[in-house]
Amino acid sequence: MPSRCDPLVCATQLAVALLGAAPTLAMAMDAQAYNQLVERVIEQTTGQAKAPDRATPSFGSSPPVATPGKESVFRVAAKELVQPVFPQGINYAIQAQRILQRHSNPYRLPDSAGDQRKGDTAVADEIRVAANVPLLSERTRLQAAAALGNVRYHDQRQLDHQPHYLKAALQWHGGDLLQGTVSVSERTRLNRYLATSWPQRDLIKQRLFSADVGLRVSESLTLPMVSVSRSASRNEFASNQMLYNRDDTRLQLAGRYVGIDNSYVMMGVSQSRSRYPDRTVQQIQQLDQSFTDREYFVNGAWHYSAKTAFETYLGWRRRAYTTLVDRDVDLLTAEMRAYWDYSSKTSLHAHLWHRPFGNEEDPGTLYSTLTGGRLSARWQAGEKTWVSLNVVREQQKNYRSGSGDRSESQAWRWGPRLEWQVHPNVSVVLDGWRERVRGDGSQGYGGTVVRVSVVLNHDNGYTQPAKLFLHAECDAPRYLDTRLCDQ
């Protein structure tokens, strides 16, 4: 018969053993197996077997109440130590992907570059992991996601790189009144506008810290909601470091009302300050070193029915430059999305937008605006196959420094996507897109991308963690593979 120990020593041993092993064990086994393991550890630690006439509580249920003659006070206390830590278990997803990609113009060089434009083939491997980890209560959880990749080019080996991504967000509740989130993230990626560093590569490292807290006046109304954020972006290529290294700080005050079927409306004001710390004196004279934005906004979502939903955002922004005070400007941001499930096998998506953004293609541009629209359709062709098509039309206006001249360009992007689920955990994807840009005052360029990828997925039955995965195609302001960005 196992020897007994002092109750305080037993409690300490039990807590250390289970708290240290819980994350790994919960990811490796289902709820029933984990509960059985809890019982065995308690029995070995206390020397007391579980009462035969008491059912094992399910993982995630409330701590048991002691019944005289059936369970000891210590056994109840031991379970109270264990169950609240991970009350619902850990939901996780793991994804491994290999992509064979052919890009006709990886540097996005203009048509005038002639023979300098060379296509190349790249092989990209990436592994992604994501998890939702409940902590202490059902409403407090840690969301974490990470990705590590390796991209190798066949001819232009200077473009080889290892992208990575890491994000952790703590969602917390303080009773029934307060709720908030604290998150940090870091990412390294290849600069999409490689023409600015040709024939070298340019990597971008981004870091972000954000926090928010809201007062829940009622189940529907949260007012106020206060959020702060600080981000930094650093380029690898020397000249881009001076032009585009950037620091941003942001403060936002808002309120949100949630209605039926999670439809909501949100209104508020935000103020942000952007600074380019490495610009030279001459660049500051042309482009300034910092500016402040104040934006009043309203956004919301309306779930009209089980098959139809709308989202909208409208913001008016006042931008004030530090040095170029005569270039202060009012900017409009507007977006609208519509989703419609035409049938159980066919879904349609429409997206319209107008938004300002920082131009990182042309060193003579102060800021740009992008106006566009997209139509997307997805059709389940068979039990395990899906076909989708995206068509994008955009107009970009570039407002240049100095004289205040303006140039315009128009872009078309379209691309199909075929998905085949070979196995519940294995998918094969064939996709690509064609991009063509033309305009006055700028040299046109184009490119075609064709990709074949094999995707391996593993999870413990929950789809929510997979939504934390980051896809490079979804980077603003342009969305290339827009099907992924809607998931």
C-alpha positions in Angstrom: 0.0 0.0 0.0 1.5 3.4 -0.9 2.8 5.4 2.0 1.0 8.6 3.1 2.6 12.0 3.3 1.9 15.3 5.0 -1.1 16.9 3.4 0.7 20.2 2.7 3.7 18.3 1.1 1.2 16.2 -0.9 -0.6 19.3 -2.2 2.6 20.9 -3.3 3.8 17.8 -5.1 0.4 17.4 -6.8 0.2 21.0 -7.9 3.8 21.1 -9.3 3.4 17.8 -11.1 0.1 18.6 -12.8 0.7 22.3 -13.5 4.0 21.5 -15.1 2.7 18.6 -17.2 -0.8 19.9 -18.1 0.0 21.9 -21.3 1.9 18.9 -22.8 -0.6 16.3 -21.6 -3.7 18.2 -22.7 -2.3 18.5 -26.2 -1.4 14.9 -26.4 -4.6 13.2 -25.1 -8.3 13.8 -25.0 -10.3 15.0 -22.1 -11.2 11.6 -20.7 -7.7 10.3 -20.8 -6.5 13.4 -19.0 -9.1 13.1 -16.3 -8.1 9.5 -15.8 -4.5 10.6 -15.4 -5.5 13.1 -12.8 -7.2 10.4 -10.8 -4.1 8.2 -10.9 -1.8 11.0 -9.8 -4.1 11.9 -6.9 -4.2 8.2 -5.9 -0.5 7.8 -6.0 0.1 11.1 -4.1 -2.5 10.7 -1.4 -2.6 6.9 -1.0 -6.4 7.1 -1.4 -8.2 5.5 -4.3 -11.2 7.2 -5.9 -14.6 6.3 -4.3 -16.1 3.6 -6.5 -19.6 5.0 -6.4 -18.7 8.5 -7.7 -18.5 9.2 -11.4 -15.4 10.9 -12.8 -16.2 14.6 -13.4 -15.8 15.6 -17.0 -12.8 17.8 -18.0 -14.0 21.3 -17.7 -16.8 20.8 -15.2 -17.0 22.5 -11.8 -14.8 21.2 -9.0 -16.6 18.4 -7.0 -18.1 18.9 -3.7 -17.0 16.5 -0.9 -19.6 14.0 0.3 -19.1 12.5 3.8 -17.9 8.9 3.6 -17.1 9.1 -0.1 -14.3 11.6 -0.7 -11.8 13.2 1.8 -11.4 16.9 2.1 -7.9 16.6 0.8 -9.0 14.8 -2.3 -11.5 17.6 -3.0 -8.8 20.3 -2.4 -6.5 18.4 -4.8 -9.0 18.6 -7.6 -9.7 22.2 -6.9 -6.0 22.8 -7.5 -6.1 21.0 -10.8 -9.4 21.6 -12.6 -9.4 25.5 -12.6 -6.0 25.7 -14.3 -7.1 24.4 -17.7 -10.9 24.1 -17.3 -11.6 23.4 -20.9 -8.3 21.9 -22.1 -6.0 23.2 -24.7 -7.2 23.5 -28.3 -4.4 23.4 -30.8 -3.6 23.2 -34.5 -0.4 22.2 -36.2 0.2 22.8 -40.0 3.2 21.9 -42.1 3.4 23.1 -45.7 5.7 22.8 -48.7 5.2 25.1 -51.7 6.8 24.9 -55.1 6.4 28.4 -56.6 7.2 29.9 -60.0 7.4 33.7 -60.1 7.9 35.4 -63.5 9.1 38.7 -61.9 10.0 38.3 -58.2 11.6 41.8 -58.0 8.5 43.4 -59.6 10.8 45.3 -62.0 9.2 47.6 -64.5 8.7 46.6 -68.1 11.6 49.0 -69.1 14.0 46.7 -67.2 14.1 44.4 -70.2 16.5 41.4 -69.7 17.0 42.4 -66.0 13.6 40.9 -65.3 14.2 37.2 -64.7 11.8 34.6 -63.4 12.7 32.1 -60.8 11.5 29.0 -58.9 11.4 28.8 -55.2 10.7 26.1 -52.7 9.2 27.2 -49.4 8.8 25.1 -46.3 6.9 26.3 -43.3 5.5 24.9 -40.0 2.8 26.7 -38.1 1.4 26.0 -34.6 -1.4 27.7 -32.8 -3.2 27.1 -29.5 -6.0 28.4 -27.2 -5.0 27.9 -23.6 -7.7 28.5 -21.0 -6.2 29.9 -17.7 -7.8 29.9 -14.3 -11.3 30.5 -15.7 -13.3 29.8 -18.8 -13.1 33.4 -19.8 -9.4 34.0 -19.4 -7.2 32.4 -22.0 -3.9 32.6 -23.8 -3.8 32.6 -27.6 -0.5 31.8 -29.1 0.7 31.3 -32.7 4.1 30.7 -34.2 5.5 30.0 -37.7 9.0 29.2 -38.9 9.9 28.9 -42.6 12.7 28.4 -45.1 12.5 29.8 -48.6 15.1 28.8 -51.2 15.4 30.2 -54.7 16.9 28.2 -57.6 18.9 31.0 -59.4 18.6 34.3 -57.4 20.0 32.8 -54.2 20.3 36.3 -52.6 16.6 36.1 -52.0 16.9 33.0 -49.8 15.5 33.8 -46.3 13.9 32.3 -43.2 10.6 34.0 -42.4 9.2 33.6 -38.9 6.3 34.8 -36.8 5.4 34.7 -33.1 2.4 36.1 -31.3 0.9 35.7 -27.9 -2.3 37.3 -26.7 -3.8 37.1 -23.2 -7.6 37.6 -23.1 -8.7 38.4 -19.5 -11.8 39.2 -17.5 -12.0 41.0 -14.2 -15.3 39.8 -12.9 -18.4 40.8 -15.0 -17.4 44.4 -15.5 -13.9 44.5 -17.0 -12.4 42.6 -20.0 -9.3 43.2 -22.1 -6.4 41.8 -24.1 -2.6 42.2 -23.9 -0.6 41.0 -26.9 2.9 41.0 -28.3 4.1 39.8 -31.7 7.3 39.7 -33.8 7.6 38.9 -37.5 10.3 38.8 -40.2 9.3 38.7 -43.8 10.6 39.5 -47.3 9.8 43.0 -48.5 7.1 42.8 -51.2 8.5 45.8 -53.1 11.9 44.3 -54.0 12.5 46.7 -56.8 13.7 49.2 -54.2 16.6 46.9 -53.3 17.4 45.3 -56.6 19.6 43.3 -57.1 19.8 42.6 -53.3 17.1 41.4 -51.0 15.3 43.4 -48.3 13.9 41.8 -45.1 11.5 43.6 -42.8 11.3 42.9 -39.1 8.1 44.1 -37.3 7.3 44.2 -33.6 4.0 45.1 -32.0 2.7 45.5 -28.5 -0.9 46.3 -27.8 -3.3 46.3 -24.9 -7.0 47.2 -24.4 -9.5 47.2 -21.6 -13.3 47.7 -21.7 -16.0 48.4 -19.2 -19.0 46.1 -19.7 -22.0 48.3 -18.8 -24.3 45.5 -19.8 -24.2 42.2 -21.8 -24.6 44.2 -25.0 -22.8 47.5 -24.3 -19.0 48.0 -23.6 -18.2 51.6 -22.8 -15.5 52.9 -22.7 -13.0 50.8 -24.6 -9.4 52.0 -24.3 -6.6 50.6 -26.4 -3.0 51.5 -26.8 -0.3 50.1 -29.2 3.3 50.6 -30.1 4.9 49.1 -33.2 8.3 49.2 -34.9 9.3 48.3 -38.4 12.9 47.8 -39.5 14.3 47.2 -43.0 17.4 45.2 -43.8 18.5 47.1 -47.0 20.5 50.2 -46.1 18.8 52.9 -48.2 15.4 51.5 -47.2 16.4 51.7 -43.6 16.8 55.5 -43.9 13.6 55.9 -45.9 11.2 53.4 -44.3 12.3 52.4 -40.8 9.2 53.4 -38.8 7.9 53.7 -35.2 4.2 54.0 -34.5 2.2 54.7 -31.3 -1.6 54.7 -31.1 -4.3 55.5 -28.5 -7.9 54.8 -29.1 -11.2 55.5 -27.2 -14.3 53.8 -28.4 -17.6 52.1 -27.4 -19.3 49.0 -28.8 -22.9 47.7 -28.8 -23.6 44.0 -29.7 -27.0 43.0 -30.9 -28.7 39.9 -32.2 -26.6 37.2 -33.8 -23.4 39.1 -32.9 -24.2 42.0 -35.1 -22.5 45.1 -33.7 -21.7 48.8 -34.1 -18.6 50.5 -32.8 -17.7 54.2 -32.7 -14.7 56.0 -31.5 -11.7 58.2 -32.0 -8.0 57.3 -32.3 -4.8 59.3 -32.4 -1.5 57.9 -33.7 2.0 59.3 -34.3 4.3 57.9 -36.9 8.0 58.6 -37.0 10.8 57.7 -39.4 13.9 57.9 -37.1 16.6 57.3 -39.7 15.8 59.8 -42.4 18.5 62.2 -43.5 18.2 66.0 -43.4 17.5 66.1 -47.1 14.8 63.3 -46.8 13.2 65.2 -43.9 13.0 68.3 -46.1 11.2 66.3 -48.8 9.2 63.8 -46.9 9.2 65.0 -43.2 10.2 62.8 -40.3 6.9 62.4 -38.5 3.2 63.1 -38.6 0.1 62.8 -36.4 -3.2 61.3 -37.4 -6.5 61.8 -35.6 -9.3 59.7 -36.9 -13.1 59.6 -36.0 -14.5 56.3 -37.1 -17.6 54.0 -37.0 -17.7 50.4 -38.0 -20.0 47.5 -37.7 -21.3 44.1 -38.8 -24.9 43.1 -39.7 -25.8 39.4 -39.9 -28.9 39.7 -42.0 -29.5 36.0 -42.1 -27.7 32.7 -41.7 -26.6 33.1 -45.3 -25.9 36.8 -45.6 -23.7 39.2 -43.7 -22.3 42.7 -44.2 -19.4 44.6 -42.7 -18.5 48.3 -42.9 -15.9 50.8 -41.8 -16.0 54.6 -42.2 -13.3 56.9 -40.9 -12.3 60.5 -41.3 -8.7 61.3 -40.6 -6.8 64.6 -40.1 -3.1 64.3 -40.8 -0.7 67.0 -39.4 3.0 66.9 -40.5 5.7 68.1 -38.2 7.7 70.1 -40.8 5.7 70.2 -44.0 2.8 72.0 -42.3 1.5 73.1 -45.7 0.9 69.5 -46.7 -1.6 68.8 -43.8 -4.5 66.8 -45.3 -7.9 65.2 -44.5 -8.1 61.6 -45.5 -11.1 59.3 -45.9 -11.2 55.5 -45.1 -14.1 53.5 -46.3 -14.7 49.7 -46.6 -17.6 47.5 -47.1 -17.8 43.7 -47.3 -20.8 41.5 -48.3 -20.9 37.7 -47.8 -23.6 35.5 -49.4 -23.9 31.7 -49.3 -25.8 31.2 -52.5 -26.2 27.5 -51.7 -24.6 24.8 -49.5 -21.8 24.5 -52.2 -21.4 28.0 -53.5 -20.4 31.2 -51.6 -19.9 34.8 -53.0 -17.9 37.7 -51.5 -17.8 41.3 -52.6 -15.3 43.9 -51.1 -15.0 47.6 -51.8 -12.4 49.9 -50.2 -10.8 53.3 -50.2 -7.9 53.8 -47.8 -4.7 55.8 -47.5 -1.4 54.1 -46.9 2.3 54.7 -46.7 3.9 54.2 -50.1 7.1 52.2 -49.9 7.7 51.8 -53.7 8.5 55.4 -54.7 10.9 57.4 -52.5 9.4 60.6 -53.9 5.8 59.9 -52.7 4.5 61.5 -49.5 1.5 59.2 -49.3 -0.9 57.2 -51.5 -4.5 56.2 -51.6 -5.9 52.9 -52.9 -9.5 52.5 -54.2 -10.6 49.1 -55.4 -13.1 46.3 -55.4 -13.0 42.6 -55.4 -15.3 39.8 -56.4 -14.7 36.3 -55.1 -16.6 33.0 -55.7 -16.0 29.6 -54.2 -17.7 26.4 -55.3 -17.5 22.9 -53.9 -17.1 20.9 -57.0 -17.0 17.5 -55.2 -17.0 15.9 -51.9 -13.3 16.7 -51.4 -12.6 19.4 -54.0 -13.2 23.2 -54.0 -12.6 25.8 -56.7 -12.4 29.5 -56.2 -11.8 32.6 -58.3 -10.8 36.1 -57.3 -10.8 39.3 -59.4 -9.5 42.6 -58.1 -9.5 46.0 -59.7 -7.6 48.9 -58.0 -6.7 52.5 -58.6 -3.8 54.0 -56.8 -3.1 57.7 -56.5 0.4 58.9 -55.4 0.7 62.3 -53.9 4.3 63.4 -54.3 6.5 65.6 -52.1 7.8 69.0 -53.1 5.7 70.3 -56.0 2.6 68.4 -54.9 2.2 66.6 -58.2 0.0 63.5 -58.4 0.2 60.3 -60.4 -2.2 57.5 -60.9 -2.0 53.8 -61.7 -4.5 51.1 -62.3 -4.1 47.4 -61.4 -5.8 44.2 -62.3 -5.2 41.0 -60.3 -7.0 37.8 -60.8 -6.3 34.2 -59.9 -7.9 30.8 -59.5 -7.5 28.3 -56.7 -8.1 24.5 -56.6 -8.1 22.6 -53.3 -8.2 18.8 -53.0 -8.5 17.2 -49.6 -6.7 13.9 -50.2 -7.0 12.9 -46.6 -8.8 14.5 -43.6 -5.4 15.8 -42.6 -3.8 16.3 -46.0 -4.6 18.8 -48.8 -3.1 19.6 -52.1 -3.5 23.1 -53.4 -2.9 24.5 -56.9 -3.3 28.3 -57.2 -1.8 31.4 -58.7 -2.5 35.0 -59.7 -1.7 37.4 -62.5 -1.0 41.0 -61.8 -0.8 43.9 -64.2 -0.1 47.6 -63.3 -0.2 50.5 -65.7 -0.4 54.3 -65.1 0.6 57.8 -65.9 3.8 59.0 -64.4 5.0 55.5 -63.4 6.4 52.6 -65.3 4.1 49.6 -65.7 5.0 46.2 -64.5 3.4 42.8 -64.2 4.0 39.3 -63.0 2.5 35.8 -62.8 2.8 33.4 -59.9 1.9 29.7 -60.0 2.1 27.5 -56.9 1.6 23.9 -56.0 1.5 23.1 -52.3 1.0 20.2 -50.0 -0.5 21.0 -46.6 -0.5 18.7 -43.5 -2.9 19.6 -40.7 -3.3 18.2 -37.2 -5.6 19.4 -34.4 -7.7 18.1 -31.6 -11.0 18.7 -33.2 -11.3 22.4 -32.9 -11.1 24.9 -35.8 -10.6 28.1 -33.8 -6.8 27.8 -33.4 -6.2 27.5 -37.1 -7.7 31.0 -37.6 -4.6 32.3 -35.7 -2.3 31.3 -38.6 -0.7 34.1 -40.5 -0.6 34.2 -44.3 1.8 36.5 -46.1 -0.6 36.9 -48.9 -2.9 38.8 -46.6 -0.6 41.7 -46.0 -2.1 45.1 -46.4 -2.6 47.2 -48.5 -2.8 44.6 -51.3 -4.3 41.2 -50.8 -2.9 38.7 -53.3 -4.4 35.3 -52.4 -7.6 36.7 -51.1 -9.3 33.4 -50.5 -7.0 32.7 -47.5 -7.6 36.2 -46.1 -11.3 35.6 -45.8 -11.0 32.5 -43.5 
